[in-house]
């Protein structure tokens, strides 16, 4: 099984702070995680980008 990297972007400022290895065959919707943004200096929702 091949794994791809997905970039996670902050929903507040839009900066791409994190990347995560994901398996595209098992998922149907975009990944959403609550992570710390070093630009906003708060915990915000980070969504998977293309």
C-alpha distance matrix in Angstrom:
0.0 3.8 6.6 10.0 13.4 15.9 19.6 21.8 25.4 28.5 30.1 33.6 33.7 30.5 29.5 25.9 26.0 22.5 18.9 15.9 12.2 10.7 7.8 9.6 8.7 10.6 13.5 16.6 18.9 19.2 19.0 22.5 23.5 27.0 27.2 30.2 31.1 33.2 35.0 36.0 36.5 35.4 32.5 31.2 28.4 25.6 23.5 20.4 21.5 20.1
3.8 0.0 3.8 6.7 10.3 13.0 16.6 19.3 22.7 26.0 27.8 31.2 31.0 27.7 26.6 22.9 23.2 19.9 16.1 13.6 9.9 9.0 6.9 8.4 8.9 11.3 13.3 16.2 18.0 17.7 17.5 21.0 22.1 25.5 25.4 28.2 28.7 30.6 32.3 33.6 34.2 33.4 30.7 29.3 26.6 23.5 21.4 18.0 18.7 17.2
6.6 3.8 0.0 3.8 6.9 9.6 13.2 15.7 19.2 22.5 24.4 27.7 27.5 24.3 23.1 19.4 19.5 16.1 12.4 9.8 6.2 5.5 4.8 7.1 9.0 10.7 11.8 14.9 15.9 15.0 14.4 17.7 18.6 21.9 21.7 24.4 25.0 26.9 28.6 29.8 30.4 29.6 26.9 25.6 23.1 19.9 18.1 14.8 15.7 14.7
10.0 6.7 3.8 0.0 3.8 6.5 10.0 12.9 16.2 19.7 21.6 24.8 24.4 21.1 19.9 16.2 16.8 13.7 10.0 8.3 5.6 5.5 6.3 7.1 10.2 12.0 12.0 14.4 14.8 13.3 12.9 16.2 17.2 20.5 20.1 22.5 22.6 24.5 25.8 27.2 28.1 27.6 25.1 23.5 21.0 17.6 15.6 12.1 12.5 11.3
13.4 10.3 6.9 3.8 0.0 3.8 6.6 9.7 13.0 16.5 18.8 21.8 21.1 17.9 16.4 12.7 13.0 10.1 6.3 5.5 4.5 6.0 8.6 9.5 13.0 14.1 13.4 15.6 15.0 12.6 11.7 14.3 14.9 17.8 17.0 19.2 19.1 20.8 22.1 23.7 24.6 24.2 21.9 20.5 18.3 14.7 13.2 9.9 10.4 10.0
15.9 13.0 9.6 6.5 3.8 0.0 3.8 6.5 9.7 13.2 15.2 18.4 18.0 14.7 13.8 10.2 11.1 8.5 5.5 5.3 6.3 6.6 9.5 9.5 13.3 13.9 12.2 13.8 12.4 9.5 8.6 11.0 12.1 15.1 14.6 16.9 16.7 18.9 19.9 21.0 22.2 21.6 19.3 17.4 15.0 11.4 9.5 6.2 6.9 7.4
19.6 16.6 13.2 10.0 6.6 3.8 0.0 3.8 6.5 10.1 12.5 15.3 14.5 11.3 10.0 6.4 7.7 5.9 4.4 6.6 9.0 10.1 13.3 13.2 17.0 17.4 15.2 16.3 14.2 10.7 9.7 10.9 11.5 13.7 12.7 14.5 13.6 15.6 16.3 17.6 19.0 18.7 16.9 15.0 13.1 9.3 8.1 5.6 5.6 7.4
21.8 19.3 15.7 12.9 9.7 6.5 3.8 0.0 3.8 6.8 9.3 12.2 12.0 9.3 8.5 5.6 6.4 5.1 5.7 7.6 10.8 11.5 14.8 14.9 18.5 18.1 15.5 16.4 13.6 9.9 8.1 8.1 8.3 10.2 9.3 11.3 10.6 13.3 14.0 14.7 16.1 15.4 13.3 11.3 9.3 5.5 5.2 4.5 6.0 9.2
25.4 22.7 19.2 16.2 13.0 9.7 6.5 3.8 0.0 3.8 6.3 8.8 8.3 5.5 5.4 4.1 6.1 7.1 8.9 11.3 14.6 15.2 18.4 17.9 21.5 21.2 18.3 18.5 15.3 11.6 10.5 9.5 9.9 10.7 9.8 11.0 9.2 11.8 11.6 12.1 14.2 13.8 12.4 9.8 8.4 5.1 5.4 6.3 6.5 10.0
28.5 26.0 22.5 19.7 16.5 13.2 10.1 6.8 3.8 0.0 3.8 5.5 5.8 4.7 5.5 6.4 7.2 9.0 11.7 13.9 17.4 18.0 21.3 21.0 24.4 23.7 20.6 20.6 17.2 13.6 12.2 9.9 9.6 9.2 8.4 8.9 6.8 9.9 9.3 8.9 11.2 10.5 9.4 6.6 6.2 4.5 6.6 9.1 9.8 13.5
30.1 27.8 24.4 21.6 18.8 15.2 12.5 9.3 6.3 3.8 0.0 3.8 6.1 5.6 8.3 9.6 11.0 12.5 14.7 16.5 19.8 19.7 22.6 21.8 25.0 24.1 20.6 20.0 16.3 13.1 12.4 9.8 10.4 9.9 10.5 11.4 9.7 12.9 11.8 10.3 13.0 11.6 10.5 6.9 5.8 5.7 6.7 9.9 10.6 14.2
33.6 31.2 27.7 24.8 21.8 18.4 15.3 12.2 8.8 5.5 3.8 0.0 3.8 5.9 8.4 11.0 12.0 14.4 17.2 19.4 22.8 23.1 26.1 25.5 28.8 27.8 24.4 23.9 20.1 17.0 16.1 13.3 13.2 11.8 11.7 11.4 9.1 11.7 9.7 7.7 10.9 10.0 10.1 7.1 7.9 8.6 10.5 13.5 13.8 17.3
33.7 31.0 27.5 24.4 21.1 18.0 14.5 12.0 8.3 5.8 6.1 3.8 0.0 3.8 5.7 9.1 10.5 13.6 16.5 19.2 22.7 23.4 26.6 26.0 29.5 29.0 25.7 25.3 21.8 18.4 17.6 15.3 15.2 14.0 13.0 12.1 8.9 10.5 7.8 7.1 10.8 11.2 12.0 9.6 10.6 10.1 11.8 14.1 13.6 16.7
30.5 27.7 24.3 21.1 17.9 14.7 11.3 9.3 5.5 4.7 5.6 5.9 3.8 0.0 3.8 6.5 9.0 11.6 13.9 16.7 19.9 20.5 23.5 22.7 26.3 26.1 22.9 22.5 19.1 15.6 15.2 13.6 14.1 13.9 13.0 12.9 9.9 11.8 9.8 10.1 13.4 13.5 13.5 10.7 10.5 8.8 9.4 11.0 10.0 12.9
29.5 26.6 23.1 19.9 16.4 13.8 10.0 8.5 5.4 5.5 8.3 8.4 5.7 3.8 0.0 3.8 6.0 9.2 11.8 15.1 18.4 19.7 23.0 22.7 26.4 26.3 23.5 23.7 20.5 16.8 15.8 14.5 14.3 14.1 12.2 11.7 8.4 9.5 8.0 9.6 12.3 13.2 13.3 11.5 11.7 9.4 10.6 11.5 10.6 13.3
25.9 22.9 19.4 16.2 12.7 10.2 6.4 5.6 4.1 6.4 9.6 11.0 9.1 6.5 3.8 0.0 3.8 6.0 8.1 11.5 14.7 16.2 19.6 19.5 23.2 23.3 20.8 21.4 18.6 14.8 13.6 13.0 12.8 13.4 11.4 11.6 9.2 10.6 10.4 12.1 14.1 14.7 14.0 12.3 11.8 8.6 9.3 9.2 8.5 11.1
26.0 23.2 19.5 16.8 13.0 11.1 7.7 6.4 6.1 7.2 11.0 12.0 10.5 9.0 6.0 3.8 0.0 3.8 7.2 10.5 14.1 16.1 19.8 20.4 24.1 23.8 21.6 22.7 20.0 16.2 14.2 13.2 11.9 11.9 9.2 8.9 7.0 8.1 9.1 11.1 12.1 12.8 12.1 11.3 11.5 8.6 10.5 10.8 11.2 14.0
22.5 19.9 16.1 13.7 10.1 8.5 5.9 5.1 7.1 9.0 12.5 14.4 13.6 11.6 9.2 6.0 3.8 0.0 3.8 6.8 10.5 12.7 16.4 17.4 21.0 20.7 18.8 20.3 18.0 14.4 12.0 11.6 10.3 11.2 8.7 9.7 9.2 10.8 12.6 14.1 14.6 14.6 13.0 12.3 11.7 8.5 9.8 9.4 10.6 13.1
18.9 16.1 12.4 10.0 6.3 5.5 4.4 5.7 8.9 11.7 14.7 17.2 16.5 13.9 11.8 8.1 7.2 3.8 0.0 3.8 7.0 9.4 13.1 14.3 17.9 17.9 16.4 18.3 16.5 13.2 11.1 12.0 11.3 13.2 11.5 13.1 13.0 14.6 16.2 17.8 18.4 18.2 16.2 15.3 14.0 10.4 10.5 8.7 9.9 11.5
15.9 13.6 9.8 8.3 5.5 5.3 6.6 7.6 11.3 13.9 16.5 19.4 19.2 16.7 15.1 11.5 10.5 6.8 3.8 0.0 3.8 6.2 10.0 11.8 15.1 14.8 13.8 16.2 15.0 12.2 9.7 11.3 10.7 13.3 12.2 14.6 15.3 17.3 19.3 20.4 20.7 19.9 17.4 16.6 14.7 11.5 11.2 9.1 11.2 12.5
12.2 9.9 6.2 5.6 4.5 6.3 9.0 10.8 14.6 17.4 19.8 22.8 22.7 19.9 18.4 14.7 14.1 10.5 7.0 3.8 0.0 3.8 7.1 9.5 12.5 12.7 12.5 15.4 15.1 13.0 11.1 13.5 13.5 16.4 15.8 18.3 19.1 21.0 23.0 24.2 24.5 23.7 21.0 20.1 18.0 14.8 13.9 11.2 13.0 13.4
10.7 9.0 5.5 5.5 6.0 6.6 10.1 11.5 15.2 18.0 19.7 23.1 23.4 20.5 19.7 16.2 16.1 12.7 9.4 6.2 3.8 0.0 3.8 6.1 9.0 9.0 8.7 11.8 11.9 10.5 9.2 12.3 13.2 16.6 16.8 19.8 20.7 23.1 24.8 25.5 26.1 24.9 21.9 20.5 17.8 14.9 13.2 10.4 12.4 12.6
7.8 6.9 4.8 6.3 8.6 9.5 13.3 14.8 18.4 21.3 22.6 26.1 26.6 23.5 23.0 19.6 19.8 16.4 13.1 10.0 7.1 3.8 0.0 3.8 5.6 6.1 7.2 10.6 11.9 11.7 11.2 14.7 16.0 19.6 20.2 23.4 24.3 26.8 28.4 29.1 29.7 28.4 25.3 23.7 20.8 18.1 15.9 13.0 14.7 14.2
9.6 8.4 7.1 7.1 9.5 9.5 13.2 14.9 17.9 21.0 21.8 25.5 26.0 22.7 22.7 19.5 20.4 17.4 14.3 11.8 9.5 6.1 3.8 0.0 3.8 5.6 5.6 8.0 9.7 10.0 10.7 14.6 16.7 20.4 21.3 24.5 25.0 27.7 28.8 29.4 30.5 29.1 26.1 24.0 20.8 18.0 15.2 12.0 13.2 12.0
8.7 8.9 9.0 10.2 13.0 13.3 17.0 18.5 21.5 24.4 25.0 28.8 29.5 26.3 26.4 23.2 24.1 21.0 17.9 15.1 12.5 9.0 5.6 3.8 0.0 3.8 5.9 8.2 11.1 12.4 13.4 17.2 19.4 23.1 24.3 27.7 28.5 31.2 32.4 32.8 33.8 32.2 29.1 27.0 23.7 21.2 18.4 15.5 16.7 15.5
10.6 11.3 10.7 12.0 14.1 13.9 17.4 18.1 21.2 23.7 24.1 27.8 29.0 26.1 26.3 23.3 23.8 20.7 17.9 14.8 12.7 9.0 6.1 5.6 3.8 0.0 3.8 7.0 9.7 11.4 11.8 15.3 17.4 21.1 22.7 26.2 27.4 30.4 31.8 31.8 32.6 30.6 27.3 25.4 22.0 20.0 17.4 15.1 17.1 16.7
13.5 13.3 11.8 12.0 13.4 12.2 15.2 15.5 18.3 20.6 20.6 24.4 25.7 22.9 23.5 20.8 21.6 18.8 16.4 13.8 12.5 8.7 7.2 5.6 5.9 3.8 0.0 3.8 5.9 7.7 8.7 12.2 14.7 18.5 20.3 23.9 24.8 28.0 29.1 28.9 30.0 27.9 24.6 22.4 18.8 16.9 14.1 12.0 14.1 14.1
16.6 16.2 14.9 14.4 15.6 13.8 16.3 16.4 18.5 20.6 20.0 23.9 25.3 22.5 23.7 21.4 22.7 20.3 18.3 16.2 15.4 11.8 10.6 8.0 8.2 7.0 3.8 0.0 3.8 7.1 9.4 12.5 15.7 19.3 21.5 25.0 25.6 29.0 29.6 29.2 30.6 28.5 25.3 22.6 18.9 17.3 14.0 12.2 13.9 13.7
18.9 18.0 15.9 14.8 15.0 12.4 14.2 13.6 15.3 17.2 16.3 20.1 21.8 19.1 20.5 18.6 20.0 18.0 16.5 15.0 15.1 11.9 11.9 9.7 11.1 9.7 5.9 3.8 0.0 3.8 6.6 9.3 12.8 16.2 18.5 21.9 22.4 25.8 26.3 25.6 27.2 25.0 21.9 19.1 15.3 13.9 10.6 9.4 11.3 12.0
19.2 17.7 15.0 13.3 12.6 9.5 10.7 9.9 11.6 13.6 13.1 17.0 18.4 15.6 16.8 14.8 16.2 14.4 13.2 12.2 13.0 10.5 11.7 10.0 12.4 11.4 7.7 7.1 3.8 0.0 3.8 6.5 10.0 13.4 15.3 18.6 18.8 22.2 22.6 22.2 23.8 21.8 18.9 16.0 12.4 10.4 7.0 5.6 7.9 9.4
19.0 17.5 14.4 12.9 11.7 8.6 9.7 8.1 10.5 12.2 12.4 16.1 17.6 15.2 15.8 13.6 14.2 12.0 11.1 9.7 11.1 9.2 11.2 10.7 13.4 11.8 8.7 9.4 6.6 3.8 0.0 3.8 6.7 10.3 12.1 15.6 16.4 19.8 20.7 20.3 21.4 19.3 16.2 13.8 10.3 8.3 5.9 5.2 8.8 11.1
22.5 21.0 17.7 16.2 14.3 11.0 10.9 8.1 9.5 9.9 9.8 13.3 15.3 13.6 14.5 13.0 13.2 11.6 12.0 11.3 13.5 12.3 14.7 14.6 17.2 15.3 12.2 12.5 9.3 6.5 3.8 0.0 3.8 7.0 9.4 12.9 13.8 17.5 18.4 17.4 18.4 16.0 12.8 10.2 6.7 5.7 4.6 6.5 10.0 13.1
23.5 22.1 18.6 17.2 14.9 12.1 11.5 8.3 9.9 9.6 10.4 13.2 15.2 14.1 14.3 12.8 11.9 10.3 11.3 10.7 13.5 13.2 16.0 16.7 19.4 17.4 14.7 15.7 12.8 10.0 6.7 3.8 0.0 3.8 6.1 9.8 11.6 15.1 16.7 15.6 16.0 13.5 10.0 8.4 5.7 5.3 6.6 8.7 12.3 15.6
27.0 25.5 21.9 20.5 17.8 15.1 13.7 10.2 10.7 9.2 9.9 11.8 14.0 13.9 14.1 13.4 11.9 11.2 13.2 13.3 16.4 16.6 19.6 20.4 23.1 21.1 18.5 19.3 16.2 13.4 10.3 7.0 3.8 0.0 3.8 7.1 9.4 13.0 14.6 13.1 12.9 10.1 6.4 5.5 4.4 5.8 8.7 11.5 14.7 18.2
27.2 25.4 21.7 20.1 17.0 14.6 12.7 9.3 9.8 8.4 10.5 11.7 13.0 13.0 12.2 11.4 9.2 8.7 11.5 12.2 15.8 16.8 20.2 21.3 24.3 22.7 20.3 21.5 18.5 15.3 12.1 9.4 6.1 3.8 0.0 3.8 6.4 9.6 11.9 11.0 10.5 8.4 5.3 5.7 6.3 6.3 9.8 12.1 14.8 18.3
30.2 28.2 24.4 22.5 19.2 16.9 14.5 11.3 11.0 8.9 11.4 11.4 12.1 12.9 11.7 11.6 8.9 9.7 13.1 14.6 18.3 19.8 23.4 24.5 27.7 26.2 23.9 25.0 21.9 18.6 15.6 12.9 9.8 7.1 3.8 0.0 3.8 6.3 9.0 8.3 7.0 5.7 4.2 6.2 8.5 8.7 12.5 14.8 16.9 20.4
31.1 28.7 25.0 22.6 19.1 16.7 13.6 10.6 9.2 6.8 9.7 9.1 8.9 9.9 8.4 9.2 7.0 9.2 13.0 15.3 19.1 20.7 24.3 25.0 28.5 27.4 24.8 25.6 22.4 18.8 16.4 13.8 11.6 9.4 6.4 3.8 0.0 3.8 5.5 5.4 5.5 5.8 6.1 6.6 9.0 8.6 12.1 14.3 15.6 19.1
33.2 30.6 26.9 24.5 20.8 18.9 15.6 13.3 11.8 9.9 12.9 11.7 10.5 11.8 9.5 10.6 8.1 10.8 14.6 17.3 21.0 23.1 26.8 27.7 31.2 30.4 28.0 29.0 25.8 22.2 19.8 17.5 15.1 13.0 9.6 6.3 3.8 0.0 3.8 5.7 4.9 7.3 8.9 10.2 12.8 12.2 15.5 17.3 18.2 21.3
35.0 32.3 28.6 25.8 22.1 19.9 16.3 14.0 11.6 9.3 11.8 9.7 7.8 9.8 8.0 10.4 9.1 12.6 16.2 19.3 23.0 24.8 28.4 28.8 32.4 31.8 29.1 29.6 26.3 22.6 20.7 18.4 16.7 14.6 11.9 9.0 5.5 3.8 0.0 3.8 5.5 8.2 10.4 10.7 13.3 12.8 15.7 17.7 17.9 21.0
36.0 33.6 29.8 27.2 23.7 21.0 17.6 14.7 12.1 8.9 10.3 7.7 7.1 10.1 9.6 12.1 11.1 14.1 17.8 20.4 24.2 25.5 29.1 29.4 32.8 31.8 28.9 29.2 25.6 22.2 20.3 17.4 15.6 13.1 11.0 8.3 5.4 5.7 3.8 0.0 3.8 5.5 8.1 8.3 11.4 12.0 15.2 17.8 18.5 21.9
36.5 34.2 30.4 28.1 24.6 22.2 19.0 16.1 14.2 11.2 13.0 10.9 10.8 13.4 12.3 14.1 12.1 14.6 18.4 20.7 24.5 26.1 29.7 30.5 33.8 32.6 30.0 30.6 27.2 23.8 21.4 18.4 16.0 12.9 10.5 7.0 5.5 4.9 5.5 3.8 0.0 3.8 7.1 9.0 12.5 13.4 17.0 19.6 20.7 24.2
35.4 33.4 29.6 27.6 24.2 21.6 18.7 15.4 13.8 10.5 11.6 10.0 11.2 13.5 13.2 14.7 12.8 14.6 18.2 19.9 23.7 24.9 28.4 29.1 32.2 30.6 27.9 28.5 25.0 21.8 19.3 16.0 13.5 10.1 8.4 5.7 5.8 7.3 8.2 5.5 3.8 0.0 3.8 6.1 9.9 11.6 15.3 18.3 20.0 23.7
32.5 30.7 26.9 25.1 21.9 19.3 16.9 13.3 12.4 9.4 10.5 10.1 12.0 13.5 13.3 14.0 12.1 13.0 16.2 17.4 21.0 21.9 25.3 26.1 29.1 27.3 24.6 25.3 21.9 18.9 16.2 12.8 10.0 6.4 5.3 4.2 6.1 8.9 10.4 8.1 7.1 3.8 0.0 3.8 7.1 9.1 12.8 15.9 18.1 21.8
31.2 29.3 25.6 23.5 20.5 17.4 15.0 11.3 9.8 6.6 6.9 7.1 9.6 10.7 11.5 12.3 11.3 12.3 15.3 16.6 20.1 20.5 23.7 24.0 27.0 25.4 22.4 22.6 19.1 16.0 13.8 10.2 8.4 5.5 5.7 6.2 6.6 10.2 10.7 8.3 9.0 6.1 3.8 0.0 3.8 6.3 9.7 13.2 15.2 19.0
28.4 26.6 23.1 21.0 18.3 15.0 13.1 9.3 8.4 6.2 5.8 7.9 10.6 10.5 11.7 11.8 11.5 11.7 14.0 14.7 18.0 17.8 20.8 20.8 23.7 22.0 18.8 18.9 15.3 12.4 10.3 6.7 5.7 4.4 6.3 8.5 9.0 12.8 13.3 11.4 12.5 9.9 7.1 3.8 0.0 3.8 6.5 10.2 12.6 16.4
25.6 23.5 19.9 17.6 14.7 11.4 9.3 5.5 5.1 4.5 5.7 8.6 10.1 8.8 9.4 8.6 8.6 8.5 10.4 11.5 14.8 14.9 18.1 18.0 21.2 20.0 16.9 17.3 13.9 10.4 8.3 5.7 5.3 5.8 6.3 8.7 8.6 12.2 12.8 12.0 13.4 11.6 9.1 6.3 3.8 0.0 3.8 6.9 9.3 13.0
23.5 21.4 18.1 15.6 13.2 9.5 8.1 5.2 5.4 6.6 6.7 10.5 11.8 9.4 10.6 9.3 10.5 9.8 10.5 11.2 13.9 13.2 15.9 15.2 18.4 17.4 14.1 14.0 10.6 7.0 5.9 4.6 6.6 8.7 9.8 12.5 12.1 15.5 15.7 15.2 17.0 15.3 12.8 9.7 6.5 3.8 0.0 3.8 6.4 10.0
20.4 18.0 14.8 12.1 9.9 6.2 5.6 4.5 6.3 9.1 9.9 13.5 14.1 11.0 11.5 9.2 10.8 9.4 8.7 9.1 11.2 10.4 13.0 12.0 15.5 15.1 12.0 12.2 9.4 5.6 5.2 6.5 8.7 11.5 12.1 14.8 14.3 17.3 17.7 17.8 19.6 18.3 15.9 13.2 10.2 6.9 3.8 0.0 3.8 6.9
21.5 18.7 15.7 12.5 10.4 6.9 5.6 6.0 6.5 9.8 10.6 13.8 13.6 10.0 10.6 8.5 11.2 10.6 9.9 11.2 13.0 12.4 14.7 13.2 16.7 17.1 14.1 13.9 11.3 7.9 8.8 10.0 12.3 14.7 14.8 16.9 15.6 18.2 17.9 18.5 20.7 20.0 18.1 15.2 12.6 9.3 6.4 3.8 0.0 3.8
20.1 17.2 14.7 11.3 10.0 7.4 7.4 9.2 10.0 13.5 14.2 17.3 16.7 12.9 13.3 11.1 14.0 13.1 11.5 12.5 13.4 12.6 14.2 12.0 15.5 16.7 14.1 13.7 12.0 9.4 11.1 13.1 15.6 18.2 18.3 20.4 19.1 21.3 21.0 21.9 24.2 23.7 21.8 19.0 16.4 13.0 10.0 6.9 3.8 0.0
